[in-house]
Every structure is written in C-alpha cells, then in structure tokens.
Amino acid sequence: MLVAEDVADGRDAVVVTARTPVAAVPCPVCRTLTAKVHGYHGRTVTDVPVDGRQAVDHLRVRRLVCPVLGCRRQICSRLSAGSRSQMSS
C-alpha cells in the first residue's frame, strides 16, 4: 500500500507522487515490528499507460532500522508493508 500525495495530469504524462505509509512494519528477517526511520530515498518508475499517456510514479521510500541487535539485517527499504524488501547491510 502506498499513500498518494499528488496526481498531476499533464499533456504527455500522468505523474503520481506517493510515499510509503508511516505504520510499523516487520523486519523481513526476524519479523520484529519497526517504524524507526534511518532515512528516505526516492524511486521513479513508469507504469502502464493511462488514457494513452505515459504514467510516471515518483515514490518516497523509508529506510527502516531493525531494533534487534543480533538481526543480520539492520537496515531495510520497504516499498510498502506487503511488498518484498530490498535489503542492505
């Protein structure tokens, strides 16, 4: 799930600006809930055309810190609570 912040209807493209929700999510390794933010990063993806125009999604994604010191994944980026995580050490 993403939270839509803006939709711009341009002549050549429909641009959606969205962010991840602020709710706590489980660490994908140890499953401990966390909402502690390490930082943010942006992603831009193209989506299926809308009304014959290009659709572009600008996403603001949280990088979260796992609170469990022994967990092998200390920082994770989650696109949304139900999506796969991209992990970094």
N, C-alpha and C positions, 0 to 999 in steps of 0.2 A: 504494500500500500504506500502511496506517495501522497503528499499534500500539495495540491495545485495552488500556486501563489499568483499566477498571472497567465492569461492567454492573449496573445497579440495576433490579430487577423490581418496579415499583410497581403499585398497584392500577389506575391510569388510564393509565400510560405505562411503556415500557421505555426507560431512559436509558443510553446508551453514552458513556463518556468515552474519548477516544482522542487520540493525538498523531502527528505526523509522525516517521518514523524518524531516527536520528542519522547515517545514512550520507551521504557526499558525493553531491551531485547536480550535473549540468551546468547552467551558465548557459544559459538558453533563447536567448540571442543569440549569444554567442561559443563556447559549448559547453565552456568550461573548468570542470573539476570544482571545487566549493567546498563546504566544510562550516562556513565561518566565519559564526557567527550574529550578526546585527545586533540581533535582539530576537525577541519572540514576540507573537502576538496570538491571540485566541480567536474561534471561529466557532461558532454554534449553527444546526443545520439539522434540519428534520424529514424523516423517512424514511418509507418505506412502512409501513403498519400491521403489527404483529406480534401474532398471536393476537387480533385485534380491538382492540388498544390502540395508541395513538399511539406512534411511535418517535421519540426525540429524540437527536441526536448532538451532543455537546459536543466540539469539536476544538481542540487547541492546535497552532498552525501556526508554523513557524520563518520568520523573515525573514532571508534569507541575503545576504551581500555577495559580489559578483563580485570576484575578486582582480586582474582585468585593468584597469589604469588607463584605457586607451583605450576600454573597452567602454561602449556607450551606455546600458546598464542596470547600475547599480551595486548596486541592492537589489531582490531579488525575493522574493515569497511563494510557496512551493510547498506545495500541499496534500499531494502525495506525489511520489515520484520519477517516476511515469508519468503524472501529470496535467498539465493546462495550467497555466501560471504566470499569476499576476496581477502585473503589473509596476508599480513606482513609481519615480520618478526621485529 
